[in-house]
């Protein structure tokens, strides 16, 4: 992004070192190669000329440097008519306004950042309320449903433009709750789209992994603590919630998992061999990249690389 604006005609003069630095770094040619790489025809006609007014020049500068409208092939400024908003003002005339067809976030000036958030969604310390009354009748770990939550994110806060991690993100990546498994499953990649109340789309690329494991004894303690809240569940007030027999005896050797396990192992993006221990319960976790741009192939490669790095022994 632009960090310094130096007026060409002003009371201050350019030093020789500044001029040399501009020439050495490509000058205007490099500037145009980056900031004007994808100028749509409707905006090419509006390129400032010698006789252009100050308003026309301002619209071009804001579209080029503030909105970064010409950097990407499907940027926020495309073929169409109208104007775009910036700083509470309506910028642009009747030609070359916001795209109404070439970009799914039409009508929105997209941020000049490729990725908005990297999030980790994992299990909370609570079971789904619906699963507590039938806890004793379960026959395998995957019949338990833990409440998913965003346990980590970068950056931690919200952006100045109001962008933040959607509150329902954890439910979106684990719509049926977070289900532990008696064996390690191969990671699975998928993509999704979230739309806010203004109609702006946030594109997500996610990877389900199983890198968190607990011994059956530790898992029993986790379930017992979650079941201790049963008196707050409708229909269970004042009742003791019993643990299932398989969990009390710690029997995972003959445990059968869901029939759809084979389906979950298909169509995967990452092939990692990890030895599984019969006395362990594996918790799923989801790695998520969120962006205003639908560059799914790029984000798939990035999130896969991040996961592979996490498997290494290097700090």
N, C-alpha and C positions, 0 to 999 in steps of 0.2 A: 504494500500500500504506500501511498505518498506520505512521506514524513516531513519534507521541507519544501516550501514554495518560495522561490527566489524571483522577484520581479525583474523583468528584463530592462524596463525603463523606470528608473526610480532615482532617488537622491543618492543611493549607494552604488558603488561600482563593483564589478566582479573582479575578484583577484585572479592572478595568472594561474594559481593552483586549482581554483574552481573551474576555470575554463579547460585546463588540461585534464582534470578529472572527468568532465563531461565528454570530452573527445575520446579519452582512453576507454570509457565505459560504453561507447556506442552512440552517444548523443541522441538526436531526434530519431535516427533510424531505428535504434533499439527500442526507444519509447513507443514508436508506432507499431513495431513488430509484436509488442506485448499488449499494449492498451488499445490498439486498433486492429487486432488480428481478425476479428469477425464483425466488421461494420455492416449492418444490413443495408440494402439499397435505399430504404426510406430515410435512413440517417446519413447515408453518403451524400444525399442531395442537400443535407443541412450542414455539411462541413463548412466552417467559417471561411469566408473569403475577405478580400480587402474591404469590400463595402458592407460587410455584415454588421448588424447592430449589436449593441452591448448585450441585449436580451438574448439574441441568437447565440452569441459567443458564450454566455453564461450557461445556456441550456446544453451546449456541446461539452463544455468543461465538466459540468456536473454529471452528465451521462457517461463521460469517458473515465473520470477519476473517482467520483464519489459512488456512483452506481455500479462502476466496473461493467458497464453494459456491453462492451465489445470484446471482452477478454475470452469469453466462452462461446462456443457455437450456438448454444441454446440459452443465452443469457436473458435477463429480464426485459431487454429492449429488442423488439423484433419487428417483423412486418406488420403494419396495422396503423391505426390512427388514434389520436388522443394525446394525452400528456401524462407525465409521471410526477408523483409527489416527492418533495424533498424539503426538509426543514420547515414543514408546515405550509409550504408554497406549492403551487401547481406550476411545474416547469415544462416548457415545450408548447408548441402550437398545434395546429391541426394535422401536421404531417409527422410521421415517424414516431408515434407515441408508444405506449405499452403494447406488448404482444398479446393478441387474443387467441392465438392458435398454436404458436411454435413452442410455448412453454407451459407446463402444467400449473405453474405458480403465476399465471397471468394476472396483471394488475398489481404486482408486488415487486418492490425493489429488493432483490435478494441481498443478503449480507456478503461482504467480501471475505468470507472464510469458507473453506471447503468442507470442514467437519464442524458441527456444532458441539456434539458431546460424545464422549466414550463412557459407557455405563456398564456396570456389573449388576445383574439381577440374580439373587440367590434366595435361599430359604430363610424365613424369619423363625422365631421361636414359638410360633403359634400354628396350630392345625386349623384347617378350614372348619368353620362352625358346623357345616353339614356332615362332616365325617366323624365328629365326636360321638354322637349317639350310637352309631353302628361300629364303633371302634373294636369292640370285643368280637364282632363277627368277621373281621377281616382275616384273610388267609395268606397275605403276602404284603411286602412293603409298599408296592405300587398302588395298593388300594387306599393308602393314606394320602391325604392332600394337605401339604403345608402352604401357608400363605406366602407368596413371593413378595419381595420388596427390593428396591434399589439400594444396594448396600455400599456402592461406591460409584463415583462419577467424576469426570474431569471435563471442563472446569467445574468447581464445586458450586458456584452460584449461578445467577441468571445474567444474561447479557443486557447491555444498556438499551437495546432495541426491544426488550421484553421477552426474547426467546428464552425458554426454560425447558427442562425435562418434563414431558407430559406426566401428569399425576397417575394416569392409568397405564403407564408403560409396562410395569411389572405384570399386570393382568393380561396385557396384550401378548406378551411373549410366553406366558404360562397361563392360557385361558382356563384350563381345568385345574389349576393349582399346581404346586410343585411336588412331583411324585418321586420318592426315593426308589432305588432299584437294588436287587441283590447281586447285580453284576454290572460291570462297566460297559457302557454302550459307546459306539463310535460317534464322534461329534457330528452334528448335523447343522447345515447352513440354510438360512431362509431370509427372505426380504419382505417388507411390509410398508404401508403408507399410512400415516396419521394426518388427519385434517383438523385444524382448530376452528373456533367459531367464526373467524374471519375468512375461512376458506383457504388459508395458506397450508400447503402440504409439507410434511416433514417425513423424509424417506429414511427408513431404517434397514440396516443389514445386521443380522443376528447369527450367533453361533451357540448352539447348545453343547455343553461339554459336561463331563463327569469327573472332575479332578478333586472333588471333596469326598472323603470316605470316613466312616466311623465304624468302630468295632460294634458288634451286636450289643454288648453291654452299654457302651456309650449311647448307642441309638435308643436303647430301652429307656435310659435316663431322659433323653430328649423328648421322647413320646410321653413319658410319665409327667414331665413338667408341663407339656402342652395340654395333657388331659386334665391336669389339676384345675384348669379354668372351666371345666364342664358345668359347674354350678352357675355360670353366667350365661349358659346356652339355654334357650327356650326349650322346655320339656325335660330338662335335666337338673333343675334346681334341687339342691339338697341330696342328690344321688351320687354314689361313688361310681366312677367310670372304670370298668374293668379293662385290663390289657388283654390282647388276644393271646391264645395259647402258644402260637408260633414265636411270639416275642418273649413270652415268659420263659420258655425252654431254650430260646436262642437257636432254633432249628432253621438254618439257612441252607444246609447241604441238600435237602430234598425239596426245597422251595421252588415252585414253578412261577415264572413271571408271566406277564400279559402275552396274549397271542399276537399282539401287534408289535412285539419287539423286533421281529424280523423286518417289518415294514419301516420301523424307525431307523434301522441300520442301513437301509437302502438309500440311494440318491444322496450320498454324503460327499462333502467337499474335502475333508481331512482324513487321512488314514494314519492313525497312530496306534501302535501296539503297546498296550499297557497290561501287565499281568494283574489278574484279579484274584483277590483272596476270598475264599468261601465264607469267612467269618466277618466280612465287611458289608456295610450298606453304603451305597453310593448316592450322593445328592447331586442333582443336576444344577447347573449354573448357566447363565446366559450372558454372553459378551455382546454388546450392542453399540453400533456406530449410528449416530443421527446426523442428518444433513438436510439442507434445503435443496440440494442438488441430487438428481436421480442417477448418480454414477455408480450403479450397483456392481459392475465388474471390478472397478477400481477398489471399492470398499470391501468386496469379497477377498481380494488379494491382500489388502491391508490387515483385515481382521484375522485372516488365516496366518499371516506372518507374525502378528502379535501373539497369537496362541502358540505357535511353534517356538517363539522366543521364550515364552513362559515355561516351556518344558525343559529348557536348558539349565545347566547347573551354574552358569555364570550369573553374578549378581546383576 
